[in-house]
Structure formats: C-alpha cells, structure tokens
Amino acid sequence: MSAIFRRIPDSDRNIRASLYFGNLDPEATELLMYELFIQFAPIRYLNMPKDRILKTHQGFGFVEFKTVRDADYTLEILRGVRLFGKILKLKKAEPPKTGSQHQDQQVGSTSTPNQQELLNPNYIDIGAKLFVNNLNPLIDDQFLKETFSKFGTLIKNPVLKRDPETGESKGYGFLTFDDFSTCDEIIEKMDGAILMNAKINVSYAFKEDPATGQQKRSRHGDKVERLLAESAKSNNVLHTKKKNPVKKSGKVTKPSHNNHARRTR
C-alpha cells in the first residue's frame, strides 16, 4: 500500500481519473483518506502536499483511481460527506493546459469557459468581469463568493486560479457580475482593501479572443460593452435584480469568519 503514497511521474498519471479533495481537518491523515476512498474504487495514487517545515498536510490532496468511471462514481457518492464536522470538498482534478506557462503570464485575463460555472442561466454575460489579485492563500472560491456577492449578483461562480499539480492558490481570481455598476462599486470600495491580512487589487479583467483564447490589450467595462448592456436591458433581454445593500463604510465581513475587509486609504 505504501506505493499508493509514492509520487509517480506526471507522464504516467491519468488526470481524468483523478479527484481534488479539500477542506480537510488536521486529523484527516493520508491513511484515513485512503481508507475512505478505497471503499468505493481501487486507488492508484494518493497525495496530500505537506508543509516543508511543519511536515503537516495543507488541508487538501489528490487521489487517482484506476478508471475515469471510478472517479466519477466516488465523486457522486461522497458529495456532501462530512469529516470531523467539515464538509469534504471534492471535484475533478484539472488537466494541465497546453502552454500553461504562457497563460499564467497573462495575469488579468478572463478564465476559460469550463471554469465559469453559471449560477443563473437566465442572466446574460455582458462582460462585467473583475480581476482580483494578491489574495491570501487561505482564500477559497466560497470565500470570494460570500464576500463579493454582498455587492450584487454573481452570474457565475468565482474562479480562483490554482496550481494544477498542488492545488495551491496562485493568489488571483475572477468574478463575473450581471451589471457594470456593481463592478464599478467594488473597484471603488475594494481596490486596496485588506482581505484576510492581504491588500488586494481589483480591476476589470482583460478580454480574450474567443477564437484563440489569447489575451487582448483591452479590458472589460469599456464604453462599447456598457452601451450593449444598456441596449439589452432596454429591450428586456438582460435580467437584473436589486443589489444587496452594502454599508457605505465599505466594510465587508465573511459569515462565520473573524476576518474583515477594511479600507486602508
């Protein structure tokens, strides 16, 4: 069984038969996770990255099954299960992208469509997309959602960029709203704010060429996009709803956390 925990070459891995698991309690060891997953399908490889100094796991890991079908079955069966009182986060591991190193240099560009899960299919993507940078490594997708949904309607789940191998946050992500006024307000109140002890940067994301996926020089939120959004709204094509109230102080608090986002200027 020790071979299960031994790192295997990337060329020998089947990323499509792999799952990412996270939100782990410190008591959830590699052996415990192995015993959990082996109940549903044969395991080929399991890894939980550890802190180099403390030698403790960092709350997430990867498990590879023998077949894609095994991974899908396990994902479905364990959806919503709790370990030590914490809901286990499970999702299919993301395969490394061709030219990922080049793409990583295009910081501020919008993410690929398969990462932008729609929260409400009735809303139209008008290009009200924000780029959030310098995020604390502890911030996850849910934290972004709960923090920024206070300002208005998110039409897609937040996209937090992660290393495909380790699952660690790259410190930046993307948010897609249903109107530009929400984005303008967020930039005004949150650009330069402190979020979990880190001073974040918020701006409109760079556009991408739909044909090539390459980053353009222009950002979202320009005059053309705003005119198109207004036209869609006037023709009852664009669905909108009332924004959630936000205190004028710009202070944002994530429920069940003690961390606050506060202005520093």
N, C-alpha and C positions, 0 to 999 in steps of 0.2 A: 504493500500500500504506500510505502514511502515514495515510490516513483510517481505517485499521483501529485505530490507536492514539489517535485523536482522540475525546474524550469525547462521547457522544451524550446527548440529553435522556432522563430516566428514562421519560417518557411514550412514547418511541419504542423502548424496549428490550423484548425478549421474554425475560423472566427464566426462562421454562420451557425455553428453548433455550440456557441459559447453564450453565456449569460453574465451580465454585470449584476452584482448584488451589493447593496449598501445599507446605510443607516444601522450599522451593527453596534451592539452593546460591547464594551470592552471584554465581557465574559464570553463572547462568541468566538471560540477558537477555530483554527483550521480543521481540527479533528471533529468538532461539533458540526461545522458546516458540511464536512464530508459525510458525516452520518445522516445529516438531514437530506442532502441531495441524492445519496446512494439509494434511498428508499424508493426513488421514482425512476431512476435510469442509471446505467453504467457510466462511471466518470472516467474521463481520460486525463484530466489535468485540473488542478485547483490551486489558485494562488491568491494570497492576501498580502499585499505590499505592507512592509513594516517600516517604522521609523528607524533611521540608521543609528540613532543614538540610544533611544529608549528600547528598541527592539520589540515594540508593541505594534499591533496592526492599526491601520489608519481608518478603520470603520467601513471598509469596502473590499471587494475582491472579485475574482473572475473564476468561473467554472466552465470547463469544456466537456461536453458529453460526446458519446460516440457518433451520434447522428443528429441532424437538424431536428428531426421529429422528436427526439428525446428532449432537446432543449425547449421546444415549443410546448410539449406536454408538461414539463416541470414548471415552466413559466405560468401556464394556465392554472395548474393545481395549487401552486404556492402563492398565488396572487392574494395579498391582504393578510398573510400569516404574520403573527407576532412572535418575536424572540425577545425574552426578557422585557416584555412590555413595550417593545418598539416595533413598528410595522416594518417588515423587511421590504426593501426596495429592490425590485427585480426588473430587468429589461434586457433585450437582446444587445449583445456587445456590438459596437460599431466597427465595421471593417476599415482598415487604413485606406485613405483615398489616394488615388494616383496624383503625384505632385503635391502631396500634403505639405511638404516643407514650403513650397511656393505659396500655397494657400494661407499658411499660417502667417506669412509676412503681410498678407492683405488684411491687416487688422482694421476693423471698422466696416468691413463689407458684410452684407447680409448673408445668412446661413442658407444651406441647401434646403430645398423643399421638404425632403423626407424628415428633417429635424423640426419642422414647423407644424406641429400637430394643431389642427384647428380646434378651438374651444367652442366656437359657434359658427356653423357653416352658413348661417343667414347673413353674416357680416361680410362685407367686401374689403379685400386688401387694397387700400388706397395708397399705400406707401408710407404710412405713418409709423416708421420703424426707427427705433433708437439703438444706439451702440453704448453699452455701459462697460467701462474699463476700470482697472485697478481694484477688482473685487477681492475681498478677503477669501482665502482658500476654503474657509468653512461655509461660505455661502453656497447654497444649492438652488436648484430650479424652483423648488417650492417657496424658499425664502424670497426669491425675486418676485414670484407671483403674488405672494401675500403682501409684500412691501409696496410694489408699484401698482397693483390693482386698486389701491386706495384712491388713486388719481383719476381712473377712468376704466374703460372697457378694453381688456386684452382680448384680441380676437384669435390669438394663437398662444400656445404655451411658451413661456420664456425658453430661450435656447442658451444654455450655459456651455461654452466650449470646454471640452475635456481632452486630455491626452488619451488616444485610443488604446494605448497599452496599459497605462497605470490607472486610468480613470480619474486622475487628479485634475482639478480645475486649472484652466490656463489664465484665469483672472479676468475674463471678459465674456460678455454675452449680448443677446439681442432681445428686444421687446417690440411687439407689434400691436398697435392700438387701432381703434376704429375712427379716430379723428386727429387732426394736426394740433388742435387747441390743447388737447391733453398732453401731447408731446412737448409743445412749447412751454406748458406749465411745469412739466417735470424737469426740463432743461433749466428753467429759471430757478427752481427750488432745490434741485438735487445735484446739479453740476457743482462739484466742490464740497458736497456734504460728506459727513463722516458716517459710514455704514459699517458696523462691526469693527470699529477702530481703524478703518482704512478710508482715506479721502478718495472718493470715486469721481470719475469723469463721465459725463453724459452728453451725447451729441447725436445728431441724426446719422444713421448708418449710410455707408457708401452704397450706391446702386450696383447691381450686377447685370451683365449682359445675359439675357435669358437663353441665348443660343450657346454661349461658351461657358457661362458661369464665372467669367473673369470680372474683376473689379473695374468699375468705371471711375472717372475722376470726380463725377458729380455725386452729391449726397441727396438722400430723400428729403422731402419737405420743401422742395423748390416751388416756384410760382405756378408752373405747369401742373404739377400734381395737386396743388391746392385748388386750382380752377376746375380740374377734372372732378375732384371730390365734391366741390360745391355744385357742379352740374348734376352729378349723380344724386346728390341729396335733394335738389330741387325737382328732379324727375322721379322721386320716390324709389330710386334704385338702392340708395345707401341706407342701411338700417343704423339708427343711432338710438342711444338711450341716455338718460340723465346720468351725469357723472356722480360718483360718490363724493361727499364733501370732504375737503382737506383743510385742516387748520391753517390759518394764514401764517402761522409761525414756520410752517414747512417742516414741522417735526413729525417723523414717521416712526411708528413702533410696530414691530412684528409681534403678533399674538403669541403668547406662551414663551417669549424670549425676553431677556433683560437688556438686550442691545437696542440702541436708539440710533436713528439717523438724525443728525443735527447740523445746522448750518455753521460754517466756520468763518464766514465772511459776511 
